[in-house]
Amino acid sequence: MLNKALIGIVSALVFLIIQAIISSVNTKATYEFSINNNIAQKETLKLTLNDGHASMLISRNSNSQDFSHFDGLFLRFQNHYYLFGIDTS
């Protein structure tokens, strides 16, 4: 009896993960957000989602080289994105 319940739970989790992988592989999008502070600083976040690969660039003060870069993978559950990555700056 317990084995049948565990098989059902594991198969549901495997189905959800496969659905998330298929959805993330079919996603191609780029988002860019920016804000200007009162101190004449500009901060920009650029997120690129392409075939399961996520790339995020955070830049401060567009005149200098002050930025952070993240690379990794993402899973997509309908409108929810889960990013798995590392800082490569």
PDB file with one MODEL, atoms N, CA, C and O in Angstrom:
MODEL        1
ATOM      1  N   MET A   1       0.815  -1.195   0.000  1.00  0.00           N
ATOM      2  CA  MET A   1       0.000   0.000   0.000  1.00  0.00           C
ATOM      3  C   MET A   1       0.863   1.265   0.000  1.00  0.00           C
ATOM      4  O   MET A   1       0.610   2.200  -0.760  1.00  0.00           O
ATOM      5  N   LEU A   2       1.872   1.281   0.852  1.00  0.00           N
ATOM      6  CA  LEU A   2       2.764   2.437   0.931  1.00  0.00           C
ATOM      7  C   LEU A   2       3.591   2.570  -0.347  1.00  0.00           C
ATOM      8  O   LEU A   2       3.896   3.680  -0.784  1.00  0.00           O
ATOM      9  N   ASN A   3       3.948   1.436  -0.940  1.00  0.00           N
ATOM     10  CA  ASN A   3       4.722   1.472  -2.183  1.00  0.00           C
ATOM     11  C   ASN A   3       3.930   2.118  -3.310  1.00  0.00           C
ATOM     12  O   ASN A   3       4.501   2.859  -4.110  1.00  0.00           O
ATOM     13  N   LYS A   4       2.640   1.859  -3.392  1.00  0.00           N
ATOM     14  CA  LYS A   4       1.807   2.465  -4.442  1.00  0.00           C
ATOM     15  C   LYS A   4       1.706   3.977  -4.241  1.00  0.00           C
ATOM     16  O   LYS A   4       1.705   4.731  -5.214  1.00  0.00           O
ATOM     17  N   ALA A   5       1.621   4.417  -3.001  1.00  0.00           N
ATOM     18  CA  ALA A   5       1.569   5.853  -2.729  1.00  0.00           C
ATOM     19  C   ALA A   5       2.886   6.519  -3.109  1.00  0.00           C
ATOM     20  O   ALA A   5       2.886   7.596  -3.706  1.00  0.00           O
ATOM     21  N   LEU A   6       3.999   5.894  -2.771  1.00  0.00           N
ATOM     22  CA  LEU A   6       5.302   6.454  -3.132  1.00  0.00           C
ATOM     23  C   LEU A   6       5.508   6.474  -4.633  1.00  0.00           C
ATOM     24  O   LEU A   6       6.082   7.424  -5.165  1.00  0.00           O
ATOM     25  N   ILE A   7       5.055   5.450  -5.318  1.00  0.00           N
ATOM     26  CA  ILE A   7       5.158   5.433  -6.788  1.00  0.00           C
ATOM     27  C   ILE A   7       4.338   6.572  -7.389  1.00  0.00           C
ATOM     28  O   ILE A   7       4.783   7.209  -8.344  1.00  0.00           O
ATOM     29  N   GLY A   8       3.163   6.838  -6.854  1.00  0.00           N
ATOM     30  CA  GLY A   8       2.331   7.945  -7.340  1.00  0.00           C
ATOM     31  C   GLY A   8       2.977   9.294  -7.104  1.00  0.00           C
ATOM     32  O   GLY A   8       2.955  10.156  -7.982  1.00  0.00           O
ATOM     33  N   ILE A   9       3.555   9.488  -5.920  1.00  0.00           N
ATOM     34  CA  ILE A   9       4.210  10.762  -5.605  1.00  0.00           C
ATOM     35  C   ILE A   9       5.442  10.969  -6.471  1.00  0.00           C
ATOM     36  O   ILE A   9       5.644  12.059  -7.007  1.00  0.00           O
ATOM     37  N   VAL A  10       6.261   9.945  -6.614  1.00  0.00           N
ATOM     38  CA  VAL A  10       7.477  10.057  -7.428  1.00  0.00           C
ATOM     39  C   VAL A  10       7.132  10.284  -8.899  1.00  0.00           C
ATOM     40  O   VAL A  10       7.782  11.087  -9.568  1.00  0.00           O
ATOM     41  N   SER A  11       6.127   9.591  -9.403  1.00  0.00           N
ATOM     42  CA  SER A  11       5.755   9.788 -10.810  1.00  0.00           C
ATOM     43  C   SER A  11       5.192  11.186 -11.043  1.00  0.00           C
ATOM     44  O   SER A  11       5.422  11.768 -12.103  1.00  0.00           O
ATOM     45  N   ALA A  12       4.453  11.742 -10.068  1.00  0.00           N
ATOM     46  CA  ALA A  12       3.950  13.116 -10.204  1.00  0.00           C
ATOM     47  C   ALA A  12       5.098  14.111 -10.218  1.00  0.00           C
ATOM     48  O   ALA A  12       5.085  15.056 -11.008  1.00  0.00           O
ATOM     49  N   LEU A  13       6.094  13.914  -9.355  1.00  0.00           N
ATOM     50  CA  LEU A  13       7.252  14.818  -9.338  1.00  0.00           C
ATOM     51  C   LEU A  13       8.054  14.722 -10.629  1.00  0.00           C
ATOM     52  O   LEU A  13       8.508  15.740 -11.153  1.00  0.00           O
ATOM     53  N   VAL A  14       8.230  13.523 -11.140  1.00  0.00           N
ATOM     54  CA  VAL A  14       8.949  13.348 -12.414  1.00  0.00           C
ATOM     55  C   VAL A  14       8.181  14.015 -13.549  1.00  0.00           C
ATOM     56  O   VAL A  14       8.792  14.644 -14.412  1.00  0.00           O
ATOM     57  N   PHE A  15       6.869  13.892 -13.565  1.00  0.00           N
ATOM     58  CA  PHE A  15       6.055  14.540 -14.589  1.00  0.00           C
ATOM     59  C   PHE A  15       6.201  16.059 -14.519  1.00  0.00           C
ATOM     60  O   PHE A  15       6.332  16.712 -15.554  1.00  0.00           O
ATOM     61  N   LEU A  16       6.180  16.630 -13.316  1.00  0.00           N
ATOM     62  CA  LEU A  16       6.323  18.080 -13.168  1.00  0.00           C
ATOM     63  C   LEU A  16       7.702  18.562 -13.621  1.00  0.00           C
ATOM     64  O   LEU A  16       7.816  19.607 -14.261  1.00  0.00           O
ATOM     65  N   ILE A  17       8.722  17.819 -13.297  1.00  0.00           N
ATOM     66  CA  ILE A  17      10.078  18.222 -13.702  1.00  0.00           C
ATOM     67  C   ILE A  17      10.232  18.127 -15.214  1.00  0.00           C
ATOM     68  O   ILE A  17      10.838  19.007 -15.825  1.00  0.00           O
ATOM     69  N   ILE A  18       9.698  17.083 -15.826  1.00  0.00           N
ATOM     70  CA  ILE A  18       9.770  16.958 -17.289  1.00  0.00           C
ATOM     71  C   ILE A  18       8.996  18.091 -17.960  1.00  0.00           C
ATOM     72  O   ILE A  18       9.452  18.647 -18.959  1.00  0.00           O
ATOM     73  N   GLN A  19       7.834  18.432 -17.417  1.00  0.00           N
ATOM     74  CA  GLN A  19       7.055  19.547 -17.959  1.00  0.00           C
ATOM     75  C   GLN A  19       7.829  20.853 -17.833  1.00  0.00           C
ATOM     76  O   GLN A  19       7.807  21.665 -18.758  1.00  0.00           O
ATOM     77  N   ALA A  20       8.517  21.078 -16.703  1.00  0.00           N
ATOM     78  CA  ALA A  20       9.301  22.293 -16.505  1.00  0.00           C
ATOM     79  C   ALA A  20      10.476  22.357 -17.464  1.00  0.00           C
ATOM     80  O   ALA A  20      10.799  23.430 -17.975  1.00  0.00           O
ATOM     81  N   ILE A  21      11.115  21.233 -17.716  1.00  0.00           N
ATOM     82  CA  ILE A  21      12.248  21.208 -18.644  1.00  0.00           C
ATOM     83  C   ILE A  21      11.789  21.495 -20.068  1.00  0.00           C
ATOM     84  O   ILE A  21      12.423  22.280 -20.772  1.00  0.00           O
ATOM     85  N   ILE A  22      10.714  20.882 -20.494  1.00  0.00           N
ATOM     86  CA  ILE A  22      10.191  21.125 -21.848  1.00  0.00           C
ATOM     87  C   ILE A  22       9.774  22.589 -22.002  1.00  0.00           C
ATOM     88  O   ILE A  22      10.041  23.205 -23.035  1.00  0.00           O
ATOM     89  N   SER A  23       9.128  23.142 -20.991  1.00  0.00           N
ATOM     90  CA  SER A  23       8.701  24.530 -21.049  1.00  0.00           C
ATOM     91  C   SER A  23       9.893  25.485 -21.082  1.00  0.00           C
ATOM     92  O   SER A  23       9.858  26.487 -21.797  1.00  0.00           O
ATOM     93  N   SER A  24      10.952  25.187 -20.316  1.00  0.00           N
ATOM     94  CA  SER A  24      12.116  26.079 -20.306  1.00  0.00           C
ATOM     95  C   SER A  24      12.910  25.990 -21.598  1.00  0.00           C
ATOM     96  O   SER A  24      13.493  26.985 -22.030  1.00  0.00           O
ATOM     97  N   VAL A  25      12.945  24.820 -22.223  1.00  0.00           N
ATOM     98  CA  VAL A  25      13.662  24.689 -23.487  1.00  0.00           C
ATOM     99  C   VAL A  25      12.947  25.461 -24.599  1.00  0.00           C
ATOM    100  O   VAL A  25      13.591  25.899 -25.552  1.00  0.00           O
ATOM    101  N   ASN A  26      11.647  25.631 -24.492  1.00  0.00           N
ATOM    102  CA  ASN A  26      10.888  26.364 -25.497  1.00  0.00           C
ATOM    103  C   ASN A  26      10.784  27.859 -25.211  1.00  0.00           C
ATOM    104  O   ASN A  26      10.081  28.569 -25.930  1.00  0.00           O
ATOM    105  N   THR A  27      11.456  28.346 -24.196  1.00  0.00           N
ATOM    106  CA  THR A  27      11.373  29.757 -23.810  1.00  0.00           C
ATOM    107  C   THR A  27      12.525  30.548 -24.405  1.00  0.00           C
ATOM    108  O   THR A  27      13.687  30.161 -24.284  1.00  0.00           O
ATOM    109  N   LYS A  28      12.192  31.663 -25.050  1.00  0.00           N
ATOM    110  CA  LYS A  28      13.179  32.611 -25.553  1.00  0.00           C
ATOM    111  C   LYS A  28      12.655  34.001 -25.222  1.00  0.00           C
ATOM    112  O   LYS A  28      11.669  34.459 -25.800  1.00  0.00           O
ATOM    113  N   ALA A  29      13.328  34.673 -24.280  1.00  0.00           N
ATOM    114  CA  ALA A  29      12.864  35.997 -23.866  1.00  0.00           C
ATOM    115  C   ALA A  29      14.032  36.805 -23.326  1.00  0.00           C
ATOM    116  O   ALA A  29      15.017  36.251 -22.838  1.00  0.00           O
ATOM    117  N   THR A  30      13.909  38.121 -23.421  1.00  0.00           N
ATOM    118  CA  THR A  30      14.882  39.049 -22.851  1.00  0.00           C
ATOM    119  C   THR A  30      14.119  40.141 -22.120  1.00  0.00           C
ATOM    120  O   THR A  30      13.186  40.738 -22.658  1.00  0.00           O
ATOM    121  N   TYR A  31      14.529  40.390 -20.891  1.00  0.00           N
ATOM    122  CA  TYR A  31      13.911  41.431 -20.071  1.00  0.00           C
ATOM    123  C   TYR A  31      14.995  42.402 -19.637  1.00  0.00           C
ATOM    124  O   TYR A  31      16.115  41.991 -19.333  1.00  0.00           O
ATOM    125  N   GLU A  32      14.666  43.695 -19.608  1.00  0.00           N
ATOM    126  CA  GLU A  32      15.621  44.702 -19.148  1.00  0.00           C
ATOM    127  C   GLU A  32      14.892  45.698 -18.266  1.00  0.00           C
ATOM    128  O   GLU A  32      13.874  46.274 -18.648  1.00  0.00           O
ATOM    129  N   PHE A  33      15.444  45.885 -17.069  1.00  0.00           N
ATOM    130  CA  PHE A  33      14.889  46.821 -16.100  1.00  0.00           C
ATOM    131  C   PHE A  33      15.979  47.809 -15.730  1.00  0.00           C
ATOM    132  O   PHE A  33      17.135  47.423 -15.553  1.00  0.00           O
ATOM    133  N   SER A  34      15.622  49.081 -15.613  1.00  0.00           N
ATOM    134  CA  SER A  34      16.624  50.079 -15.216  1.00  0.00           C
ATOM    135  C   SER A  34      15.968  51.127 -14.323  1.00  0.00           C
ATOM    136  O   SER A  34      14.761  51.365 -14.375  1.00  0.00           O
ATOM    137  N   ILE A  35      16.813  51.738 -13.507  1.00  0.00           N
ATOM    138  CA  ILE A  35      16.353  52.782 -12.596  1.00  0.00           C
ATOM    139  C   ILE A  35      17.434  53.847 -12.496  1.00  0.00           C
ATOM    140  O   ILE A  35      18.626  53.540 -12.467  1.00  0.00           O
ATOM    141  N   ASN A  36      17.003  55.100 -12.443  1.00  0.00           N
ATOM    142  CA  ASN A  36      17.912  56.225 -12.238  1.00  0.00           C
ATOM    143  C   ASN A  36      17.700  56.758 -10.828  1.00  0.00           C
ATOM    144  O   ASN A  36      16.591  57.144 -10.458  1.00  0.00           O
ATOM    145  N   ASN A  37      18.780  56.774 -10.042  1.00  0.00           N
ATOM    146  CA  ASN A  37      18.709  57.303  -8.689  1.00  0.00           C
ATOM    147  C   ASN A  37      18.895  58.805  -8.689  1.00  0.00           C
ATOM    148  O   ASN A  37      19.279  59.385  -9.704  1.00  0.00           O
ATOM    149  N   ASN A  38      18.626  59.441  -7.557  1.00  0.00           N
ATOM    150  CA  ASN A  38      18.788  60.892  -7.439  1.00  0.00           C
ATOM    151  C   ASN A  38      20.249  61.316  -7.462  1.00  0.00           C
ATOM    152  O   ASN A  38      20.539  62.491  -7.685  1.00  0.00           O
ATOM    153  N   ILE A  39      21.161  60.405  -7.242  1.00  0.00           N
ATOM    154  CA  ILE A  39      22.586  60.726  -7.182  1.00  0.00           C
ATOM    155  C   ILE A  39      23.228  60.551  -8.566  1.00  0.00           C
ATOM    156  O   ILE A  39      24.447  60.415  -8.670  1.00  0.00           O
ATOM    157  N   ALA A  40      22.446  60.554  -9.581  1.00  0.00           N
ATOM    158  CA  ALA A  40      22.907  60.393 -10.967  1.00  0.00           C
ATOM    159  C   ALA A  40      23.530  59.022 -11.200  1.00  0.00           C
ATOM    160  O   ALA A  40      24.459  58.892 -11.996  1.00  0.00           O
ATOM    161  N   GLN A  41      23.037  58.021 -10.526  1.00  0.00           N
ATOM    162  CA  GLN A  41      23.479  56.656 -10.765  1.00  0.00           C
ATOM    163  C   GLN A  41      22.403  55.923 -11.541  1.00  0.00           C
ATOM    164  O   GLN A  41      21.208  56.150 -11.349  1.00  0.00           O
ATOM    165  N   LYS A  42      22.840  55.056 -12.403  1.00  0.00           N
ATOM    166  CA  LYS A  42      21.905  54.244 -13.168  1.00  0.00           C
ATOM    167  C   LYS A  42      22.213  52.780 -12.890  1.00  0.00           C
ATOM    168  O   LYS A  42      23.365  52.355 -12.969  1.00  0.00           O
ATOM    169  N   GLU A  43      21.185  52.016 -12.566  1.00  0.00           N
ATOM    170  CA  GLU A  43      21.329  50.588 -12.345  1.00  0.00           C
ATOM    171  C   GLU A  43      20.455  49.858 -13.359  1.00  0.00           C
ATOM    172  O   GLU A  43      19.300  50.224 -13.576  1.00  0.00           O
ATOM    173  N   THR A  44      21.012  48.835 -13.970  1.00  0.00           N
ATOM    174  CA  THR A  44      20.311  48.099 -15.013  1.00  0.00           C
ATOM    175  C   THR A  44      20.418  46.599 -14.744  1.00  0.00           C
ATOM    176  O   THR A  44      21.481  46.091 -14.387  1.00  0.00           O
ATOM    177  N   LEU A  45      19.305  45.909 -14.920  1.00  0.00           N
ATOM    178  CA  LEU A  45      19.259  44.449 -14.833  1.00  0.00           C
ATOM    179  C   LEU A  45      18.786  43.930 -16.176  1.00  0.00           C
ATOM    180  O   LEU A  45      17.704  44.293 -16.637  1.00  0.00           O
ATOM    181  N   LYS A  46      19.585  43.087 -16.808  1.00  0.00           N
ATOM    182  CA  LYS A  46      19.213  42.486 -18.083  1.00  0.00           C
ATOM    183  C   LYS A  46      19.199  40.975 -17.902  1.00  0.00           C
ATOM    184  O   LYS A  46      20.212  40.379 -17.534  1.00  0.00           O
ATOM    185  N   LEU A  47      18.059  40.363 -18.158  1.00  0.00           N
ATOM    186  CA  LEU A  47      17.871  38.929 -17.996  1.00  0.00           C
ATOM    187  C   LEU A  47      17.538  38.332 -19.354  1.00  0.00           C
ATOM    188  O   LEU A  47      16.580  38.749 -20.004  1.00  0.00           O
ATOM    189  N   THR A  48      18.332  37.350 -19.782  1.00  0.00           N
ATOM    190  CA  THR A  48      18.113  36.675 -21.048  1.00  0.00           C
ATOM    191  C   THR A  48      17.838  35.202 -20.774  1.00  0.00           C
ATOM    192  O   THR A  48      18.650  34.509 -20.162  1.00  0.00           O
ATOM    193  N   LEU A  49      16.681  34.735 -21.237  1.00  0.00           N
ATOM    194  CA  LEU A  49      16.290  33.334 -21.097  1.00  0.00           C
ATOM    195  C   LEU A  49      16.238  32.738 -22.492  1.00  0.00           C
ATOM    196  O   LEU A  49      15.460  33.181 -23.336  1.00  0.00           O
ATOM    197  N   ASN A  50      17.073  31.729 -22.733  1.00  0.00           N
ATOM    198  CA  ASN A  50      17.167  31.169 -24.072  1.00  0.00           C
ATOM    199  C   ASN A  50      17.413  29.665 -23.984  1.00  0.00           C
ATOM    200  O   ASN A  50      18.487  29.238 -23.559  1.00  0.00           O
ATOM    201  N   ASP A  51      16.447  28.873 -24.375  1.00  0.00           N
ATOM    202  CA  ASP A  51      16.562  27.414 -24.465  1.00  0.00           C
ATOM    203  C   ASP A  51      17.067  26.772 -23.175  1.00  0.00           C
ATOM    204  O   ASP A  51      17.941  25.906 -23.220  1.00  0.00           O
ATOM    205  N   GLY A  52      16.535  27.179 -22.040  1.00  0.00           N
ATOM    206  CA  GLY A  52      16.916  26.589 -20.774  1.00  0.00           C
ATOM    207  C   GLY A  52      18.137  27.213 -20.132  1.00  0.00           C
ATOM    208  O   GLY A  52      18.486  26.854 -19.008  1.00  0.00           O
ATOM    209  N   HIS A  53      18.796  28.138 -20.812  1.00  0.00           N
ATOM    210  CA  HIS A  53      19.970  28.823 -20.283  1.00  0.00           C
ATOM    211  C   HIS A  53      19.571  30.233 -19.853  1.00  0.00           C
ATOM    212  O   HIS A  53      18.898  30.950 -20.594  1.00  0.00           O
ATOM    213  N   ALA A  54      19.991  30.619 -18.651  1.00  0.00           N
ATOM    214  CA  ALA A  54      19.687  31.957 -18.134  1.00  0.00           C
ATOM    215  C   ALA A  54      20.980  32.744 -17.993  1.00  0.00           C
ATOM    216  O   ALA A  54      21.987  32.224 -17.514  1.00  0.00           O
ATOM    217  N   SER A  55      20.942  34.001 -18.417  1.00  0.00           N
ATOM    218  CA  SER A  55      22.078  34.901 -18.283  1.00  0.00           C
ATOM    219  C   SER A  55      21.565  36.217 -17.715  1.00  0.00           C
ATOM    220  O   SER A  55      20.632  36.813 -18.253  1.00  0.00           O
ATOM    221  N   MET A  56      22.181  36.666 -16.624  1.00  0.00           N
ATOM    222  CA  MET A  56      21.732  37.895 -15.966  1.00  0.00           C
ATOM    223  C   MET A  56      22.922  38.828 -15.794  1.00  0.00           C
ATOM    224  O   MET A  56      23.970  38.420 -15.292  1.00  0.00           O
ATOM    225  N   LEU A  57      22.762  40.081 -16.210  1.00  0.00           N
ATOM    226  CA  LEU A  57      23.802  41.094 -16.101  1.00  0.00           C
ATOM    227  C   LEU A  57      23.250  42.246 -15.275  1.00  0.00           C
ATOM    228  O   LEU A  57      22.231  42.841 -15.624  1.00  0.00           O
ATOM    229  N   ILE A  58      23.929  42.552 -14.183  1.00  0.00           N
ATOM    230  CA  ILE A  58      23.544  43.669 -13.322  1.00  0.00           C
ATOM    231  C   ILE A  58      24.652  44.704 -13.430  1.00  0.00           C
ATOM    232  O   ILE A  58      25.795  44.426 -13.068  1.00  0.00           O
ATOM    233  N   SER A  59      24.328  45.895 -13.924  1.00  0.00           N
ATOM    234  CA  SER A  59      25.346  46.937 -14.083  1.00  0.00           C
ATOM    235  C   SER A  59      24.931  48.179 -13.311  1.00  0.00           C
ATOM    236  O   SER A  59      23.756  48.544 -13.258  1.00  0.00           O
ATOM    237  N   ARG A  60      25.925  48.810 -12.720  1.00  0.00           N
ATOM    238  CA  ARG A  60      25.729  50.054 -11.980  1.00  0.00           C
ATOM    239  C   ARG A  60      26.626  51.110 -12.621  1.00  0.00           C
ATOM    240  O   ARG A  60      27.754  50.810 -13.012  1.00  0.00           O
ATOM    241  N   ASN A  61      26.144  52.311 -12.727  1.00  0.00           N
ATOM    242  CA  ASN A  61      26.906  53.407 -13.328  1.00  0.00           C
ATOM    243  C   ASN A  61      27.437  53.011 -14.693  1.00  0.00           C
ATOM    244  O   ASN A  61      28.552  52.500 -14.805  1.00  0.00           O
ATOM    245  N   SER A  62      26.663  53.237 -15.709  1.00  0.00           N
ATOM    246  CA  SER A  62      27.013  52.785 -17.064  1.00  0.00           C
ATOM    247  C   SER A  62      28.366  53.324 -17.530  1.00  0.00           C
ATOM    248  O   SER A  62      28.916  52.806 -18.502  1.00  0.00           O
ATOM    249  N   ASN A  63      28.926  54.356 -16.866  1.00  0.00           N
ATOM    250  CA  ASN A  63      30.232  54.885 -17.257  1.00  0.00           C
ATOM    251  C   ASN A  63      31.387  54.001 -16.796  1.00  0.00           C
ATOM    252  O   ASN A  63      32.444  53.992 -17.426  1.00  0.00           O
ATOM    253  N   SER A  64      31.200  53.257 -15.705  1.00  0.00           N
ATOM    254  CA  SER A  64      32.288  52.437 -15.161  1.00  0.00           C
ATOM    255  C   SER A  64      32.082  50.967 -15.511  1.00  0.00           C
ATOM    256  O   SER A  64      31.114  50.592 -16.173  1.00  0.00           O
ATOM    257  N   GLN A  65      33.006  50.161 -15.052  1.00  0.00           N
ATOM    258  CA  GLN A  65      32.941  48.723 -15.309  1.00  0.00           C
ATOM    259  C   GLN A  65      32.404  47.983 -14.093  1.00  0.00           C
ATOM    260  O   GLN A  65      32.828  46.856 -13.839  1.00  0.00           O
ATOM    261  N   ASP A  66      31.498  48.566 -13.341  1.00  0.00           N
ATOM    262  CA  ASP A  66      30.931  47.972 -12.139  1.00  0.00           C
ATOM    263  C   ASP A  66      29.723  47.121 -12.526  1.00  0.00           C
ATOM    264  O   ASP A  66      28.627  47.648 -12.720  1.00  0.00           O
ATOM    265  N   PHE A  67      29.923  45.794 -12.642  1.00  0.00           N
ATOM    266  CA  PHE A  67      28.823  44.928 -13.036  1.00  0.00           C
ATOM    267  C   PHE A  67      29.005  43.544 -12.423  1.00  0.00           C
ATOM    268  O   PHE A  67      30.102  43.168 -12.010  1.00  0.00           O
ATOM    269  N   SER A  68      27.916  42.801 -12.372  1.00  0.00           N
ATOM    270  CA  SER A  68      27.912  41.401 -11.950  1.00  0.00           C
ATOM    271  C   SER A  68      27.242  40.588 -13.045  1.00  0.00           C
ATOM    272  O   SER A  68      26.283  41.040 -13.670  1.00  0.00           O
ATOM    273  N   HIS A  69      27.748  39.404 -13.268  1.00  0.00           N
ATOM    274  CA  HIS A  69      27.226  38.554 -14.331  1.00  0.00           C
ATOM    275  C   HIS A  69      26.932  37.178 -13.752  1.00  0.00           C
ATOM    276  O   HIS A  69      27.782  36.580 -13.092  1.00  0.00           O
ATOM    277  N   PHE A  70      25.732  36.680 -14.000  1.00  0.00           N
ATOM    278  CA  PHE A  70      25.321  35.366 -13.534  1.00  0.00           C
ATOM    279  C   PHE A  70      24.958  34.499 -14.733  1.00  0.00           C
ATOM    280  O   PHE A  70      24.289  34.958 -15.659  1.00  0.00           O
ATOM    281  N   ASP A  71      25.394  33.267 -14.713  1.00  0.00           N
ATOM    282  CA  ASP A  71      25.031  32.292 -15.740  1.00  0.00           C
ATOM    283  C   ASP A  71      24.448  31.070 -15.058  1.00  0.00           C
ATOM    284  O   ASP A  71      24.814  30.737 -13.931  1.00  0.00           O
ATOM    285  N   GLY A  72      23.537  30.408 -15.753  1.00  0.00           N
ATOM    286  CA  GLY A  72      22.985  29.196 -15.178  1.00  0.00           C
ATOM    287  C   GLY A  72      21.845  28.639 -16.002  1.00  0.00           C
ATOM    288  O   GLY A  72      21.672  28.976 -17.173  1.00  0.00           O
ATOM    289  N   LEU A  73      21.080  27.791 -15.370  1.00  0.00           N
ATOM    290  CA  LEU A  73      19.933  27.145 -15.986  1.00  0.00           C
ATOM    291  C   LEU A  73      18.662  27.612 -15.287  1.00  0.00           C
ATOM    292  O   LEU A  73      18.711  28.131 -14.172  1.00  0.00           O
ATOM    293  N   PHE A  74      17.534  27.424 -15.945  1.00  0.00           N
ATOM    294  CA  PHE A  74      16.269  27.758 -15.306  1.00  0.00           C
ATOM    295  C   PHE A  74      15.222  26.719 -15.659  1.00  0.00           C
ATOM    296  O   PHE A  74      15.279  26.075 -16.706  1.00  0.00           O
ATOM    297  N   LEU A  75      14.274  26.577 -14.763  1.00  0.00           N
ATOM    298  CA  LEU A  75      13.092  25.750 -14.995  1.00  0.00           C
ATOM    299  C   LEU A  75      11.886  26.670 -14.988  1.00  0.00           C
ATOM    300  O   LEU A  75      11.855  27.661 -14.258  1.00  0.00           O
ATOM    301  N   ARG A  76      10.907  26.346 -15.792  1.00  0.00           N
ATOM    302  CA  ARG A  76       9.721  27.192 -15.898  1.00  0.00           C
ATOM    303  C   ARG A  76       8.479  26.366 -15.597  1.00  0.00           C
ATOM    304  O   ARG A  76       8.192  25.384 -16.282  1.00  0.00           O
ATOM    305  N   PHE A  77       7.742  26.773 -14.561  1.00  0.00           N
ATOM    306  CA  PHE A  77       6.449  26.193 -14.228  1.00  0.00           C
ATOM    307  C   PHE A  77       5.402  27.258 -14.517  1.00  0.00           C
ATOM    308  O   PHE A  77       5.203  28.155 -13.698  1.00  0.00           O
ATOM    309  N   GLN A  78       4.730  27.184 -15.655  1.00  0.00           N
ATOM    310  CA  GLN A  78       3.755  28.158 -16.125  1.00  0.00           C
ATOM    311  C   GLN A  78       4.368  29.555 -16.102  1.00  0.00           C
ATOM    312  O   GLN A  78       5.200  29.847 -16.962  1.00  0.00           O
ATOM    313  N   ASN A  79       4.007  30.433 -15.171  1.00  0.00           N
ATOM    314  CA  ASN A  79       4.566  31.783 -15.117  1.00  0.00           C
ATOM    315  C   ASN A  79       5.624  31.934 -14.036  1.00  0.00           C
ATOM    316  O   ASN A  79       5.994  33.058 -13.697  1.00  0.00           O
ATOM    317  N   HIS A  80       6.111  30.849 -13.497  1.00  0.00           N
ATOM    318  CA  HIS A  80       7.111  30.885 -12.429  1.00  0.00           C
ATOM    319  C   HIS A  80       8.434  30.365 -12.975  1.00  0.00           C
ATOM    320  O   HIS A  80       8.488  29.303 -13.595  1.00  0.00           O
ATOM    321  N   TYR A  81       9.500  31.125 -12.738  1.00  0.00           N
ATOM    322  CA  TYR A  81      10.826  30.775 -13.219  1.00  0.00           C
ATOM    323  C   TYR A  81      11.724  30.503 -12.017  1.00  0.00           C
ATOM    324  O   TYR A  81      11.757  31.287 -11.069  1.00  0.00           O
ATOM    325  N   TYR A  82      12.452  29.389 -12.061  1.00  0.00           N
ATOM    326  CA  TYR A  82      13.396  29.024 -11.000  1.00  0.00           C
ATOM    327  C   TYR A  82      14.792  29.003 -11.608  1.00  0.00           C
ATOM    328  O   TYR A  82      15.095  28.176 -12.469  1.00  0.00           O
ATOM    329  N   LEU A  83      15.639  29.925 -11.149  1.00  0.00           N
ATOM    330  CA  LEU A  83      16.989  30.065 -11.700  1.00  0.00           C
ATOM    331  C   LEU A  83      17.989  29.320 -10.830  1.00  0.00           C
ATOM    332  O   LEU A  83      17.952  29.409  -9.603  1.00  0.00           O
ATOM    333  N   PHE A  84      18.882  28.586 -11.480  1.00  0.00           N
ATOM    334  CA  PHE A  84      19.983  27.904 -10.825  1.00  0.00           C
ATOM    335  C   PHE A  84      21.244  28.386 -11.513  1.00  0.00           C
ATOM    336  O   PHE A  84      21.457  28.082 -12.686  1.00  0.00           O
ATOM    337  N   GLY A  85      22.090  29.136 -10.806  1.00  0.00           N
ATOM    338  CA  GLY A  85      23.257  29.674 -11.465  1.00  0.00           C
ATOM    339  C   GLY A  85      24.355  30.052 -10.517  1.00  0.00           C
ATOM    340  O   GLY A  85      24.246  29.891  -9.301  1.00  0.00           O
ATOM    341  N   ILE A  86      25.442  30.572 -11.111  1.00  0.00           N
ATOM    342  CA  ILE A  86      26.588  31.004 -10.337  1.00  0.00           C
ATOM    343  C   ILE A  86      27.026  32.387 -10.800  1.00  0.00           C
ATOM    344  O   ILE A  86      26.735  32.804 -11.921  1.00  0.00           O
ATOM    345  N   ASP A  87      27.731  33.088  -9.917  1.00  0.00           N
ATOM    346  CA  ASP A  87      28.261  34.408 -10.217  1.00  0.00           C
ATOM    347  C   ASP A  87      29.562  34.229 -10.976  1.00  0.00           C
ATOM    348  O   ASP A  87      30.484  33.579 -10.482  1.00  0.00           O
ATOM    349  N   THR A  88      29.650  34.804 -12.183  1.00  0.00           N
ATOM    350  CA  THR A  88      30.842  34.634 -12.999  1.00  0.00           C
ATOM    351  C   THR A  88      31.600  35.947 -13.203  1.00  0.00           C
ATOM    352  O   THR A  88      32.400  36.064 -14.131  1.00  0.00           O
ATOM    353  N   SER A  89      31.354  36.924 -12.348  1.00  0.00           N
ATOM    354  CA  SER A  89      32.035  38.216 -12.545  1.00  0.00           C
ATOM    355  C   SER A  89      33.422  38.234 -11.973  1.00  0.00           C
ATOM    356  O   SER A  89      34.113  39.249 -12.062  1.00  0.00           O
TER     357      SER A  89
ENDMDL
END
